[in-house]
Amino acid sequence: MVAREPVVQARAETIARAVILKPPASFMDERRRMGADRWDEMWEGVLHMVPPPSRWHQRFGSELIALLLPVAKARGLELSYETGFYRPGCEERDYRVPDLVFARPEQSTERGVEGAELVVELLSEGDESREKLGFYAELGVSEILLIDPDTREFELYVLRGGRLHVALPDDHGAVRSQILRVSLATTSGPKLSLSWPEGSGQI
């Protein structure tokens, strides 16, 4: 029997990702052995290989964690960075890897999380952050925050009645996360400004 290479599909306009329709077990084992699977995602059995984030992307994520970790703890939530978000009951066949996850303790498992109150995706050119919205909504994530680290612009999606709605800004131009009780706004610089009852900060 002749071994066949896994079928890979790559977008012509970007090299930011590659898709393997039927990844062989040996291929997956090798990626795990080499530590190359850290950002891999499995979409209903289809492997999506994502390259490591840029230094700038990671720096922004680290600063966001530093601001929001105390807030998460005050709300009784656990904050995880780049952890697997698994569909319950699907073993390793259906999961995503959001940049930040805010989950209740009972939603956390040994392999990652199987539910969340809020997820954050940091946008980069050619990524699939928007394509993940349906997955998060289907699994009952109350809020989804998309942030562009370059422009500091963001979108907050709120799940109501099984559908996602874009949260609208208030009279001061700020958008409020009800889960974290944090107000967000893009200010000059550009900066992402955040405020909550116990404090404030910007990055």
C-alpha positions as CSV (number, residue, x, y, z in Angstrom):
1,M,0.0,0.0,0.0
2,V,1.3,3.4,-0.9
3,A,1.2,6.0,1.8
4,R,-0.5,9.2,0.7
5,E,0.3,12.6,1.9
6,P,-2.4,14.5,3.8
7,V,-4.5,16.7,1.6
8,V,-3.7,20.3,2.3
9,Q,-5.8,23.3,1.3
10,A,-4.2,26.8,1.6
11,R,-5.8,30.1,0.8
12,A,-4.2,31.8,-2.2
13,E,-4.3,35.2,-0.7
14,T,-2.5,34.4,2.5
15,I,-0.2,31.9,4.0
16,A,-1.6,32.5,7.5
17,R,-3.3,29.0,7.7
18,A,-3.5,25.6,6.1
19,V,-6.3,23.0,6.2
20,I,-5.9,19.3,6.3
21,L,-9.1,17.5,5.5
22,K,-8.3,14.0,6.8
23,P,-5.2,14.2,9.0
24,P,-3.5,10.8,9.6
25,A,-3.0,9.9,13.2
26,S,0.7,9.6,12.6
27,F,0.8,13.1,11.3
28,M,-1.0,14.4,14.4
29,D,1.3,12.5,16.7
30,E,4.4,14.0,15.0
31,R,3.0,17.5,15.4
32,R,2.4,16.9,19.1
33,R,5.8,15.4,19.5
34,M,7.4,18.5,18.0
35,G,5.2,20.9,19.8
36,A,3.9,22.3,16.5
37,D,0.3,21.7,17.4
38,R,-0.1,24.4,20.1
39,W,-2.3,26.6,18.0
40,D,-3.9,23.8,15.9
41,E,-7.7,23.7,15.7
42,M,-10.0,20.8,14.7
43,W,-13.2,21.9,13.0
44,E,-15.5,18.9,12.9
45,G,-12.6,16.5,12.1
46,V,-10.8,19.0,9.7
47,L,-7.4,20.2,11.0
48,H,-6.8,23.9,10.7
49,M,-3.1,24.7,11.2
50,V,-2.4,28.2,12.4
51,P,1.1,29.7,12.6
52,P,2.5,31.2,15.9
53,P,1.2,34.7,16.7
54,S,3.6,37.6,16.1
55,R,5.5,39.1,19.0
56,W,3.3,42.2,18.8
57,H,0.2,40.0,18.9
58,Q,1.5,38.2,22.0
59,R,2.5,41.4,23.7
60,F,-0.9,42.9,23.3
61,G,-2.5,39.7,24.6
62,S,-0.2,39.7,27.7
63,E,-1.1,43.3,28.5
64,L,-4.8,42.5,28.2
65,I,-4.4,39.6,30.5
66,A,-2.6,41.7,33.1
67,L,-5.5,44.2,33.1
68,L,-8.3,41.7,33.1
69,L,-7.0,38.9,35.3
70,P,-8.0,40.7,38.6
71,V,-11.3,41.6,37.1
72,A,-12.0,38.0,36.1
73,K,-11.2,36.7,39.6
74,A,-13.5,39.3,41.1
75,R,-16.3,38.0,39.0
76,G,-15.6,34.4,39.9
77,L,-14.2,33.5,36.5
78,E,-11.0,31.8,35.4
79,L,-9.0,33.4,32.7
80,S,-7.1,31.1,30.3
81,Y,-4.7,32.1,27.4
82,E,-4.7,30.1,24.2
83,T,-6.4,27.1,25.6
84,G,-8.5,24.6,23.8
85,F,-12.3,25.2,23.7
86,Y,-13.9,21.8,23.1
87,R,-17.3,20.7,22.0
88,P,-18.5,18.5,24.9
89,G,-18.7,14.8,23.9
90,C,-16.6,15.2,20.7
91,E,-13.2,14.1,22.2
92,E,-10.5,15.6,20.0
93,R,-12.6,16.1,16.8
94,D,-14.1,19.6,17.3
95,Y,-12.3,22.4,19.1
96,R,-11.1,26.0,18.7
97,V,-8.2,27.9,20.4
98,P,-9.3,31.4,21.3
99,D,-6.8,33.9,22.5
100,L,-8.5,34.5,25.9
101,V,-11.2,32.5,27.6
102,F,-13.3,33.6,30.6
103,A,-15.0,30.5,32.1
104,R,-16.6,29.4,35.3
105,P,-14.6,26.8,37.3
106,E,-17.1,24.1,36.4
107,Q,-16.5,24.7,32.7
108,S,-12.8,23.9,32.9
109,T,-11.5,20.4,32.2
110,E,-8.1,18.8,32.1
111,R,-7.8,19.4,28.4
112,G,-9.1,23.0,28.3
113,V,-12.6,24.3,28.6
114,E,-16.0,22.9,27.5
115,G,-17.9,26.1,27.9
116,A,-17.2,29.8,28.5
117,E,-18.9,33.1,29.5
118,L,-16.7,35.2,27.2
119,V,-14.0,34.6,24.6
120,V,-11.6,37.1,23.1
121,E,-10.1,36.7,19.6
122,L,-7.2,39.0,18.6
123,L,-7.5,39.6,14.9
124,S,-4.7,39.2,12.4
125,E,-4.6,39.3,8.6
126,G,-6.1,36.2,7.0
127,D,-7.2,34.5,10.2
128,E,-10.5,32.7,10.9
129,S,-11.7,34.5,14.0
130,R,-15.0,35.5,12.4
131,E,-15.6,32.0,11.1
132,K,-15.5,30.8,14.8
133,L,-18.5,33.0,15.9
134,G,-21.0,30.3,15.0
135,F,-19.1,27.7,17.0
136,Y,-19.0,29.9,20.1
137,A,-22.7,30.8,19.8
138,E,-23.7,27.2,19.4
139,L,-21.9,26.3,22.6
140,G,-23.7,29.1,24.5
141,V,-20.9,31.7,24.9
142,S,-22.6,34.8,26.2
143,E,-20.1,37.3,24.8
144,I,-17.5,37.3,22.1
145,L,-14.9,40.1,21.8
146,L,-12.9,40.7,18.6
147,I,-10.0,43.1,18.9
148,D,-7.6,44.4,16.3
149,P,-4.3,44.9,18.1
150,D,-3.1,47.3,15.4
151,T,-6.0,49.8,15.4
152,R,-7.4,48.9,18.8
153,E,-10.8,48.8,17.2
154,F,-13.1,46.0,18.5
155,E,-16.5,44.4,18.2
156,L,-18.5,42.9,21.0
157,Y,-21.0,40.2,20.1
158,V,-23.8,39.3,22.6
159,L,-25.8,36.1,22.5
160,R,-29.5,36.7,22.9
161,G,-32.2,34.2,22.0
162,G,-29.7,31.9,20.4
163,R,-28.4,34.6,18.0
164,L,-25.4,37.0,18.1
165,H,-26.0,40.7,18.2
166,V,-23.4,43.5,18.0
167,A,-23.3,45.5,21.2
168,L,-23.9,49.2,20.6
169,P,-21.9,52.0,22.2
170,D,-23.4,54.2,24.8
171,D,-23.6,58.0,24.7
172,H,-19.9,58.3,25.5
173,G,-18.9,55.9,22.8
174,A,-18.1,53.0,25.1
175,V,-19.3,49.4,24.8
176,R,-20.0,47.5,28.0
177,S,-19.3,43.8,28.7
178,Q,-22.0,42.6,31.1
179,I,-20.0,39.5,31.9
180,L,-17.0,41.4,33.1
181,R,-18.8,44.6,33.9
182,V,-16.1,46.4,31.9
183,S,-16.6,49.3,29.5
184,L,-14.4,49.4,26.4
185,A,-13.5,52.3,24.0
186,T,-11.0,53.0,21.3
187,T,-9.2,56.3,22.1
188,S,-6.5,58.3,20.5
189,G,-3.1,56.8,20.1
190,P,-4.7,54.5,19.3
191,K,-5.4,52.9,22.7
192,L,-7.9,50.4,24.0
193,S,-9.3,52.0,27.2
194,L,-11.1,49.8,29.7
195,S,-12.9,50.8,32.9
196,W,-14.7,48.9,35.6
197,P,-16.1,49.6,39.0
198,E,-12.8,48.8,40.7
199,G,-10.4,50.5,38.3
200,S,-9.4,51.3,34.8
201,G,-6.5,51.0,32.4
202,Q,-5.4,51.2,28.7
203,I,-3.2,49.4,26.3
